[in-house]
Amino acid sequence: MPVLIGTADVSPLGSRLFVRSGRVAHSHLCAFLLSLRSLRTRLHFFFHLPAAVMSRPPATSATAANANASSAPAASSPRVIVHRRRQFGGSAGGAGGGGGIVVSLVEHDLTLLRVDALVNAANALSFTAMDNGVSGALRRACAPADVVRKAKRWWDDEGVEHCDKKLPTTQAGVQPAAGALLARGVQHIIHAVGPTWTDYPIAEKTFGLVTPKIRRVIRRALQVAERVGARAVAVPAVSGGIFTHWKEGSDIKEREQRAARKAVLQAVFQFAEQRVAAESLNVSAEVSSSSAAAAANSSASATAPSSTLREILVCDLSARAKGAMHLFLEEWDALLAAHESKLAEP
């Protein structure tokens, strides 16, 4: 007997669901769904099948899927956003092209930057297989090379070179880049072992203990970049990530992240100013009319390695990407405003 649905007669011969051992026969289910799709626009009926089944789009063949994939535009790499830039010494208008050092504040994935050296927010044994955050991202970017627990070259404050797998806190050591990083032009990975906030109590005095150590390790990382002959180096928010404190109802995490970023910027600005001042002194000595002074400075410059570093990129991500670029921006503006105010004092 025909079954009446709405105003149309549909024979049950092609659309009846056969239940065999509790399972719906696939061929009959397909036929039934096809018949409903053809009638749905003309028959305003309600049926108890789930809406996801009723509205499911027709299957796409593998050939068509491959064609669509090949015709789709390739995803472009993320754009480097330069939020701030300041020239220290030299001539403005270039990335250190006219001498001096250019410091930029950029929003980008550190592992995708094309620079000579990348600074890693490292722990004492980085790289390790358990590294997360910046260190884990850099380790994965070195794939397929094995870069875990390799020896790092580092120099103490007397200039003596060491080579160890483990670095002390506030020290910076270098190992060669590998894998995708090396293919992108990165030559060196500089491990900067910053202090861990959670090793200290949640207290105001902790800021006075931790931030000087951050400045020290950043300064040492930049000195290492000079020693390996890097012209451009990228620096992340060392000690400004997951190992800050968290306390419910407190802003301690943001305050520590802000303090870490301020310390990074202070160290970078101070380093750039000192290098520019040193270069100015060398230039003055070269044009000095005193032959004795010129000879002394010439001898000193022959023994001291000249700096090739011309660009420092301070790097972070947006808050949406689990970074804190807004904190870097606020601290950058505050530091430069204080600097300009100091210069304007009589």
Secondary structure, 3 states (H helix, E strand, C coil): CCEEECCEEECCCCCCCCEECCEECHHHHHHHHHHHHHHHCCCCCCCCCCHHHHCCCCCCCHHHHHHHHHHCCCCCCCCCEEEEEEEECCCCCCCCCCCCEEEEEEECCHHHCCCCEEEEEECCCCCCCCCCHHHHHHHHHCCCCCCCCCCEEEECCCCCEEEECCCCCCCEEEEECCHHHHHCCCCEEEEEECCCHHHCCCCHHHHHHHHHHHHHHHHHHHHHHHHCCCCEEEECCCCCCCCCCCCCCCCHHHHHHHHHHHHHHHHHHHHHHHHHHHHHHHHHHHCCCCHHHHHHHHHHHHHCCCCCCCEEEEEECCHHHCCCHHHHHHHHHHHHHHHHHHHHCC
